[in-house]
């Protein structure tokens, strides 16, 4: 990622906005979510954190009004879009 994109991601995390990580590769998705959380050090993410969202009614969590960091597959993203 280029520096402006990294800065935008860090801003989203520090302001506790909603963030969705999308990848069909489960290891890559989990690694990206963990990397984002590690960038917050010495702060901690205390909001909803679901690096691998299960299928089903749980996808409604994306409509919630609170901050979250959620990992989705491309098919899950298509289902909620």
C-alpha positions as CSV (number, residue, x, y, z in Angstrom):
1,X,0.0,0.0,0.0
2,X,1.1,3.5,-0.7
3,X,1.5,5.9,2.3
4,X,-1.8,7.8,1.7
5,X,-3.7,4.5,1.8
6,X,-1.9,3.4,5.0
7,X,-2.7,6.8,6.6
8,X,-6.4,6.4,5.6
9,X,-6.6,3.0,7.2
10,X,-5.0,4.2,10.4
11,X,-7.3,7.1,10.5
12,X,-10.3,4.8,10.1
13,X,-9.1,2.6,12.9
14,X,-8.2,5.5,15.3
15,X,-11.6,7.2,14.7
16,X,-13.3,3.8,15.3
17,X,-15.2,3.7,12.0
18,X,-16.6,0.6,10.3
19,X,-14.0,-1.3,8.4
20,X,-14.4,-4.4,6.2
21,X,-11.5,-6.5,4.9
22,X,-12.4,-8.5,1.8
23,X,-10.5,-11.6,0.5
24,X,-11.3,-15.1,-0.5
25,X,-8.1,-16.3,1.0
26,X,-8.8,-16.9,4.7
27,X,-5.2,-16.7,5.8
28,X,-4.7,-13.4,4.0
29,X,-7.9,-11.9,5.4
30,X,-7.0,-12.9,8.9
31,X,-3.4,-11.6,8.5
32,X,-4.7,-8.3,7.2
33,X,-7.1,-7.9,10.1
34,X,-4.4,-8.7,12.6
35,X,-1.9,-6.3,10.9
36,X,-4.5,-3.5,11.2
37,X,-4.9,-4.2,14.9
38,X,-1.2,-4.3,15.4
39,X,-0.9,-0.8,13.9
40,X,-3.0,0.5,16.8
41,X,-0.3,-0.3,19.4
42,X,-0.2,1.0,22.2
43,X,-4.0,1.4,21.8
44,X,-6.4,-1.5,21.7
45,X,-9.4,-2.2,19.5
46,X,-12.3,-2.7,21.9
47,X,-15.1,-2.7,19.2
48,X,-16.6,-5.7,17.4
49,X,-13.8,-7.7,15.7
50,X,-14.7,-10.6,13.4
51,X,-11.9,-11.5,11.1
52,X,-13.8,-14.3,9.5
53,X,-17.5,-13.7,9.3
54,X,-19.7,-16.9,9.1
55,X,-22.4,-17.1,6.4
56,X,-26.1,-16.7,7.4
57,X,-27.9,-14.1,9.5
58,X,-24.6,-12.8,10.9
59,X,-24.1,-10.7,7.8
60,X,-26.8,-8.4,9.1
61,X,-24.1,-7.2,11.5
62,X,-22.8,-5.1,8.7
63,X,-25.9,-2.9,9.1
64,X,-25.1,-2.2,12.7
65,X,-24.5,1.4,13.8
66,X,-21.4,0.7,15.9
67,X,-17.8,0.5,14.8
68,X,-16.4,-2.9,13.7
69,X,-13.6,-4.6,11.9
70,X,-15.0,-7.5,9.9
71,X,-13.5,-9.9,7.3
72,X,-15.6,-11.1,4.4
73,X,-15.2,-13.3,1.4
74,X,-16.1,-11.9,-2.1
75,X,-19.3,-14.0,-2.2
76,X,-20.4,-12.6,1.2
77,X,-19.8,-9.0,0.0
78,X,-21.9,-9.7,-3.1
79,X,-24.7,-11.1,-0.9
80,X,-24.9,-7.9,1.2
81,X,-24.3,-5.4,-1.6
